[in-house]
Amino acid sequence: EPGSNEEIKQFACTKFKAEFPIFDKVDVNGPFTAPVYQFLKSSSGGFFGDLIKWNFEKFLVDKNGKVVERYPPTTSPFQIEVRVIDL
């Protein structure tokens, strides 16, 4: 995402009326990948490999911190609702 953290927050709040917390941006791929994304990617692997390809890729994590499933950006949250409820 281009821009500083403050510029991104300002854009989201102005353009999209975001009223939820917006966290600072972090690297999700490459040598400076944030630890949480290192964990998520290494715990899910499979078809997706070691890279996050695009925004809105999703990871379903259970209450014990185990990655249960990984979903592509095209998957709607409504499509995984049953899996979330089953956890």
LUMGU-90953 format. One record per residue: residue number from 1; residue in one letter; chain; x, y, z of N, C-alpha, C in turn. Coordinates in Angstrom, 1 decimal. Each point is the difference from the previous one (the first is absolute). Last residue first. Layout:
<NUM,A,A,<X,Y,Z>,<X,Y,Z>,<X,Y,Z>>
...
This chain:
<87,L,A,<-15.9,-24.0,14.7>,<1.2,0.0,0.9>,<-0.5,0.2,1.4>>
<86,D,A,<-3.1,0.1,-3.7>,<0.4,-1.4,0.4>,<1.2,0.0,1.0>>
<85,I,A,<-1.4,4.1,-2.1>,<-1.0,-0.5,1.0>,<0.4,-1.3,0.6>>
<84,V,A,<2.5,1.6,-3.6>,<0.2,0.8,1.2>,<-0.9,-0.4,1.1>>
<83,R,A,<-0.6,-1.9,-4.2>,<1.2,-0.5,0.6>,<0.4,0.7,1.3>>
<82,V,A,<-3.8,1.5,-2.5>,<-0.2,-1.3,0.6>,<1.2,-0.6,0.7>>
<81,E,A,<0.4,4.0,-2.6>,<-0.7,0.2,1.3>,<-0.3,-1.3,0.7>>
<80,I,A,<2.2,1.2,-4.4>,<0.7,-0.8,1.1>,<-0.7,0.1,1.3>>
<79,Q,A,<-1.6,2.3,-3.9>,<0.3,-1.4,-0.5>,<0.7,-0.8,1.1>>
<78,F,A,<-0.9,4.6,0.6>,<-1.2,-0.7,0.1>,<0.2,-1.5,-0.4>>
<77,P,A,<3.4,3.2,-0.6>,<-0.1,-0.4,1.4>,<-1.2,-0.8,0.2>>
<76,S,A,<2.1,-0.1,-4.9>,<-0.8,0.9,0.9>,<0.0,-0.5,1.4>>
<75,T,A,<3.7,-0.8,-4.0>,<-0.9,-0.6,0.9>,<-0.7,1.0,0.8>>
<74,T,A,<3.5,0.9,-3.1>,<-1.3,0.0,-0.6>,<-1.0,-0.7,0.9>>
<73,P,A,<4.7,0.4,1.0>,<-0.6,1.2,0.1>,<-1.5,0.0,-0.5>>
<72,P,A,<2.1,-4.6,1.7>,<0.4,1.0,-0.9>,<-0.8,1.3,0.2>>
<71,Y,A,<1.1,-3.6,4.0>,<-1.0,0.3,-1.0>,<0.6,1.1,-1.0>>
<70,R,A,<1.3,-4.0,4.2>,<0.4,1.2,-0.7>,<-0.9,0.2,-1.2>>
<69,E,A,<-0.1,-2.8,5.1>,<-0.3,0.1,-1.4>,<0.6,1.3,-0.6>>
<68,V,A,<0.7,-1.6,4.6>,<-0.9,-1.0,-0.5>,<-0.1,0.0,-1.5>>
<67,V,A,<3.7,1.6,3.9>,<-0.6,0.4,-1.2>,<-0.8,-1.2,-0.6>>
<66,K,A,<0.9,1.0,5.3>,<0.4,-0.8,-1.1>,<-0.7,0.5,-1.3>>
<65,G,A,<-0.4,1.7,4.7>,<1.0,0.6,-0.8>,<0.5,-0.9,-1.2>>
<64,N,A,<-3.7,-0.7,3.3>,<1.3,-0.4,0.5>,<1.2,0.5,-0.8>>
<63,K,A,<-4.7,0.7,-1.1>,<0.3,0.7,1.3>,<1.3,-0.4,0.6>>
<62,D,A,<-0.3,-0.2,-5.4>,<-0.9,-0.4,1.1>,<0.4,0.6,1.3>>
<61,V,A,<0.4,1.8,-5.2>,<0.8,-0.4,1.1>,<-1.0,-0.4,1.1>>
<60,L,A,<0.2,1.3,-5.6>,<-0.9,-0.4,1.1>,<0.9,-0.7,1.1>>
<59,F,A,<1.1,3.7,-4.2>,<0.4,-1.2,0.8>,<-1.0,-0.2,1.1>>
<58,K,A,<0.3,2.8,-5.2>,<-0.6,-0.2,1.4>,<0.6,-1.3,0.6>>
<57,E,A,<0.7,4.3,-4.0>,<0.2,-1.4,0.3>,<-0.3,-0.3,1.4>>
<56,F,A,<-0.1,4.4,-2.0>,<-1.2,-0.7,0.5>,<0.2,-1.5,-0.1>>
<55,N,A,<3.4,2.8,-3.0>,<-0.8,0.4,1.2>,<-1.2,-0.9,0.2>>
<54,W,A,<4.1,-2.3,-2.6>,<-0.9,1.2,-0.2>,<-0.7,0.3,1.3>>
<53,K,A,<3.3,-3.6,-0.4>,<0.0,0.5,-1.4>,<-0.7,1.3,-0.1>>
<52,I,A,<3.1,-2.7,3.6>,<-1.3,0.6,0.0>,<-0.1,0.7,-1.3>>
<51,L,A,<3.4,-4.2,0.9>,<-0.3,1.4,-0.3>,<-1.4,0.3,0.3>>
<50,D,A,<2.2,-4.4,0.2>,<0.6,0.8,1.0>,<-0.3,1.5,-0.2>>
<49,G,A,<-3.3,-4.1,-1.9>,<1.5,0.2,0.1>,<0.4,1.0,1.1>>
<48,F,A,<-4.5,-1.9,-1.8>,<0.4,1.5,0.0>,<1.5,0.2,0.1>>
<47,F,A,<-2.1,-4.4,0.2>,<-0.2,0.6,-1.3>,<0.5,1.4,0.0>>
<46,G,A,<1.8,-2.3,4.2>,<-0.9,-0.6,-1.0>,<0.0,0.8,-1.3>>
<45,G,A,<1.0,2.0,5.1>,<0.6,-0.6,-1.2>,<-0.9,-0.4,-1.0>>
<44,S,A,<-0.2,1.4,5.0>,<-1.1,-0.4,-0.9>,<0.5,-0.6,-1.3>>
<43,S,A,<2.7,1.7,3.8>,<-1.0,-0.9,0.6>,<-1.0,-0.5,-1.0>>
<42,S,A,<3.3,3.3,-1.0>,<0.7,-1.2,0.2>,<-0.9,-1.1,0.6>>
<41,K,A,<-1.7,4.4,-0.8>,<0.4,-0.6,-1.2>,<0.7,-1.4,0.2>>
<40,L,A,<-1.2,2.6,3.8>,<-1.2,-0.4,-0.8>,<0.3,-0.7,-1.3>>
<39,F,A,<3.6,1.8,2.7>,<-0.7,-1.1,0.7>,<-1.2,-0.5,-0.9>>
<38,Q,A,<2.3,3.8,-1.4>,<0.9,-1.1,-0.1>,<-0.7,-1.3,0.5>>
<37,Y,A,<-2.2,4.1,0.7>,<-0.2,-0.6,-1.4>,<1.0,-1.1,-0.3>>
<36,V,A,<0.3,2.2,4.2>,<-1.3,-0.6,-0.1>,<-0.2,-0.6,-1.4>>
<35,P,A,<4.0,2.5,0.8>,<0.0,-1.4,0.6>,<-1.4,-0.6,-0.1>>
<34,A,A,<1.6,3.6,-3.7>,<-0.4,0.0,1.4>,<-0.2,-1.4,0.6>>
<33,T,A,<3.3,1.2,-4.2>,<-1.3,-0.4,0.3>,<-0.3,0.0,1.5>>
<32,F,A,<3.9,1.3,-2.9>,<-0.4,0.7,1.1>,<-1.5,-0.4,0.4>>
<31,P,A,<2.4,-1.8,-3.9>,<0.9,-0.2,1.1>,<-0.5,0.7,1.3>>
<30,G,A,<-3.8,-1.4,-3.6>,<1.4,0.5,-0.1>,<0.8,-0.2,1.3>>
<29,N,A,<-5.5,0.7,-0.1>,<0.9,-0.8,-0.8>,<1.4,0.6,0.0>>
<28,V,A,<-3.4,2.0,2.3>,<-0.6,-1.3,0.1>,<0.8,-1.0,-0.8>>
<27,D,A,<0.7,5.1,2.7>,<0.3,-0.8,-1.1>,<-0.6,-1.4,0.2>>
<26,V,A,<-2.4,4.4,2.0>,<1.2,-0.9,0.3>,<0.3,-0.7,-1.3>>
<25,K,A,<-3.1,4.6,2.1>,<0.3,-1.0,-1.0>,<1.3,-0.8,0.4>>
<24,D,A,<-3.5,2.0,3.7>,<1.1,0.4,-0.9>,<0.3,-1.1,-1.0>>
<23,F,A,<-5.0,0.3,1.8>,<1.3,-0.3,0.5>,<1.1,0.5,-0.9>>
<22,I,A,<-5.3,1.3,1.3>,<0.9,-0.3,-1.2>,<1.4,-0.1,0.5>>
<21,P,A,<-5.3,-0.3,2.3>,<1.4,0.2,0.1>,<0.7,-0.4,-1.3>>
<20,F,A,<-4.9,1.8,-0.5>,<0.6,-1.2,0.7>,<1.5,0.3,0.1>>
<19,E,A,<-3.4,2.5,-2.5>,<-0.1,0.3,1.4>,<0.5,-1.1,0.9>>
<18,A,A,<0.0,2.2,-5.5>,<0.4,-1.1,0.9>,<-0.1,0.5,1.5>>
<17,K,A,<-1.2,1.9,-4.7>,<-0.7,0.2,1.3>,<0.3,-1.1,1.0>>
<16,F,A,<1.8,0.8,-4.6>,<-0.9,-1.2,0.3>,<-0.7,0.2,1.4>>
<15,K,A,<2.9,3.5,-1.8>,<-0.6,-0.6,-1.2>,<-1.0,-1.1,0.3>>
<14,T,A,<2.3,2.2,3.6>,<-0.6,1.0,-0.9>,<-0.8,-0.6,-1.1>>
<13,C,A,<2.6,-2.7,2.9>,<-1.0,0.7,0.8>,<-0.8,1.0,-0.8>>
<12,A,A,<3.7,-2.3,-1.9>,<-1.0,-1.0,0.3>,<-1.2,0.7,0.8>>
<11,F,A,<3.8,2.7,-1.1>,<-0.7,-0.4,-1.2>,<-1.2,-1.0,0.3>>
<10,Q,A,<2.9,1.2,3.6>,<-0.7,1.2,-0.5>,<-0.9,-0.4,-1.2>>
<9,K,A,<3.1,-3.2,1.5>,<-1.1,0.2,0.9>,<-1.0,1.1,-0.4>>
<8,I,A,<4.0,-0.5,-2.4>,<-0.9,-1.1,-0.3>,<-1.2,0.0,0.9>>
<7,E,A,<3.4,3.1,0.7>,<-0.6,0.3,-1.3>,<-1.1,-1.1,-0.3>>
<6,E,A,<2.8,-0.6,3.8>,<-0.9,1.0,0.2>,<-0.8,0.4,-1.3>>
<5,N,A,<3.5,-3.1,-0.3>,<-1.1,-0.6,0.8>,<-1.1,1.1,0.3>>
<4,S,A,<2.8,0.8,-4.4>,<0.4,-0.2,1.4>,<-1.2,-0.6,0.7>>
<3,G,A,<0.6,-0.8,-5.4>,<-0.3,1.0,1.1>,<0.4,-0.4,1.3>>
<2,P,A,<-1.5,-3.6,-3.9>,<0.9,1.2,0.0>,<-0.5,1.0,1.1>>
<1,E,A,<-0.2,-5.5,-0.1>,<-0.9,1.2,0.0>,<0.9,1.2,0.0>>
